[in-house]
Amino acid sequence: MQEETKLQLIQRYFSQDLSKKELQIFLQKMKTDKNLQREVEEYKKMKELATHLDHLDKFKRAVNIFKRKQEKMEHKRAELEMYYAPKLAWRTKSSTNSLEEKEDKLPIVVKSPKNGADCQGIVPFVLHDAIACTLELIVSDYEKIVYQNSHIQPNTITLDIETAAFSTQHPGRYRWSLKPSDRKDGRKYKAAKGFFFIQKDLNPFAEE
């Protein structure tokens, strides 16, 4: 056998690509040809090593993919904790009225949204009573104001805010405050404050 032909036959033998007649001849040759036996054994070891290295490479790639997914999950977790972070100064137990205001001021009572409500697309504001002055609504996320309307008409009872109008688009906890636009009227009325969620199911905190 020529060297090239011998290697090709060995490769075809391991790939089970030999015909019955070729296989018989090859096996018969192996019985008497010590060199062929040695080369077949070496090729077998080389093939097993290649298979092992291939599996090892696939394992390493799988580990790297897993690590990247874990890092991505940790990054997302950190983002969600930032988006949904509670701030005690904004929290109330059940009311959406103002906190720590002077008792002689009249309350602006907001029936909706309830604190902790999950709002998707529309945030429906409903006042208990009409307020005879222009109001200002401010909505903030974890770091800045995302919506501000300082021209809510006097005696407005209902006001729907589209979340698409927010300057940032992400899930999370949003704080709002409703107060008179004019400072003079602000001496008469307490500011109402509260919070709502967008995609509450992603909230990593379990306090609501």
C-alpha positions in Angstrom: 0.0 0.0 0.0 1.1 3.5 -0.7 1.2 5.9 2.3 -1.5 8.1 0.9 -3.7 5.2 0.0 -3.1 3.6 3.4 -4.2 6.8 5.2 -7.3 7.1 3.0 -8.2 3.5 3.7 -7.8 4.0 7.5 -9.9 7.1 7.3 -12.6 5.2 5.3 -12.4 2.3 7.8 -13.2 4.5 10.8 -15.9 6.4 8.9 -17.4 3.0 7.9 -17.2 3.9 4.3 -15.5 0.7 3.0 -17.4 -1.8 0.9 -17.7 -5.3 2.3 -15.0 -6.5 0.0 -12.7 -3.6 0.9 -13.4 -4.2 4.6 -12.5 -7.9 4.3 -9.2 -7.1 2.5 -8.4 -4.4 5.0 -9.0 -6.6 8.1 -7.1 -9.4 6.5 -4.2 -7.0 5.9 -4.3 -5.9 9.5 -3.7 -9.4 10.7 -0.4 -9.7 9.0 0.8 -6.1 8.7 2.3 -4.8 12.0 2.8 -1.3 10.6 -0.9 -1.1 9.5 -1.9 -2.3 13.0 0.2 0.4 14.6 -1.0 3.2 12.2 -4.7 2.1 12.8 -4.1 2.3 16.6 -2.4 5.7 16.3 -5.2 7.0 14.1 -7.7 5.7 16.6 -6.0 7.6 19.5 -5.7 10.7 17.4 -9.4 10.5 16.5 -10.3 10.0 20.2 -8.1 13.0 21.2 -9.7 15.1 18.5 -13.2 14.1 19.7 -12.2 14.9 23.3 -10.8 18.3 22.3 -13.9 19.0 20.3 -16.1 18.2 23.3 -13.8 20.2 25.5 -14.1 23.2 23.1 -17.9 22.9 23.1 -18.0 22.6 26.8 -15.8 25.8 27.2 -18.1 27.6 24.7 -21.1 26.5 26.7 -19.5 27.7 29.9 -18.8 31.1 28.3 -22.3 31.4 27.0 -23.7 30.6 30.5 -21.3 33.2 32.0 -22.5 35.8 29.6 -26.1 35.0 30.3 -25.5 35.2 34.0 -23.7 38.6 33.6 -26.6 39.8 31.5 -29.1 38.6 34.1 -27.1 40.3 36.9 -27.0 43.5 34.8 -30.7 43.3 34.2 -31.3 42.7 37.9 -29.2 45.7 38.8 -31.2 47.8 36.3 -34.5 46.6 37.6 -33.5 47.3 41.2 -32.6 50.9 40.1 -35.9 51.3 38.2 -38.1 50.0 41.0 -36.1 51.4 44.0 -38.5 52.5 46.8 -38.0 55.9 48.3 -39.5 56.2 51.7 -40.1 60.0 51.3 -42.7 59.2 48.6 -44.4 56.2 50.2 -47.8 56.1 51.9 -49.7 53.1 53.2 -53.0 53.5 51.4 -53.6 57.2 50.7 -52.4 59.2 47.8 -52.6 62.5 49.8 -49.6 64.6 50.6 -47.1 63.9 53.4 -46.0 66.2 56.2 -48.0 69.2 55.0 -49.4 71.9 57.3 -52.7 70.8 58.8 -54.5 74.0 57.9 -54.2 73.4 54.1 -57.0 71.7 52.2 -56.2 68.2 50.8 -56.2 67.4 47.1 -57.7 63.9 47.3 -56.8 61.6 44.4 -58.8 58.4 44.0 -56.8 57.0 41.1 -54.2 55.8 40.5 -54.0 53.9 43.8 -50.5 53.5 45.2 -48.8 50.5 43.7 -51.2 50.3 40.8 -49.9 48.7 37.6 -50.5 51.1 34.8 -50.0 50.1 31.2 -50.2 52.7 28.4 -52.6 55.0 30.4 -52.3 56.4 33.9 -55.8 57.4 34.9 -55.9 60.3 37.4 -59.3 60.8 39.1 -59.8 63.5 41.8 -62.3 63.1 44.6 -63.4 66.7 44.3 -62.9 69.5 41.8 -60.2 72.0 42.6 -61.0 75.5 41.6 -57.4 76.4 40.5 -54.9 75.4 37.8 -53.0 72.3 38.8 -49.5 70.9 38.0 -48.8 67.2 37.6 -45.2 66.0 37.8 -44.2 62.4 37.2 -40.6 61.2 38.0 -38.8 57.9 37.5 -35.8 56.9 39.7 -33.7 59.9 38.8 -35.6 62.6 37.0 -38.9 64.2 35.9 -40.3 62.3 32.9 -43.6 64.2 32.6 -44.8 67.6 33.6 -48.1 69.4 32.9 -48.5 72.8 34.6 -51.7 73.7 32.9 -54.4 71.4 34.2 -57.6 73.3 34.0 -59.5 74.3 37.2 -62.3 71.9 38.2 -60.7 69.0 36.3 -61.9 65.7 37.8 -60.3 63.1 35.4 -57.1 63.2 33.5 -55.6 60.4 31.5 -51.8 60.5 31.0 -50.3 58.4 28.2 -47.0 56.7 29.3 -45.8 57.2 25.7 -45.5 60.9 26.5 -42.9 60.1 29.2 -39.4 61.3 28.2 -38.0 57.9 29.1 -39.5 54.5 28.3 -38.7 51.8 30.8 -40.5 49.6 33.4 -40.3 50.7 37.0 -41.7 52.7 39.9 -42.9 56.2 39.0 -43.6 58.9 41.6 -46.1 61.7 41.0 -47.2 64.8 42.7 -50.2 67.0 42.0 -50.3 70.5 43.3 -51.5 74.0 42.4 -49.5 75.6 39.6 -49.7 79.0 41.3 -47.7 79.5 44.5 -50.5 81.6 46.0 -53.0 78.7 45.5 -50.3 76.4 46.9 -50.7 78.1 50.3 -54.3 76.9 50.4 -54.0 73.3 49.1 -51.8 70.4 50.1 -49.9 68.6 47.3 -51.0 65.1 46.7 -48.3 62.5 46.1 -48.2 58.9 45.2 -46.6 56.2 43.0 -47.5 53.6 40.4 -45.8 50.9 38.5 -45.2 50.2 34.8 -44.9 46.4 34.5 -45.2 45.7 38.1 -44.6 42.0 37.6 -40.9 42.8 37.0 -40.6 44.5 40.4 -37.6 42.7 42.2 -38.8 44.1 45.6 -41.7 42.4 47.3 -42.9 45.1 49.6 -46.1 46.0 47.6 
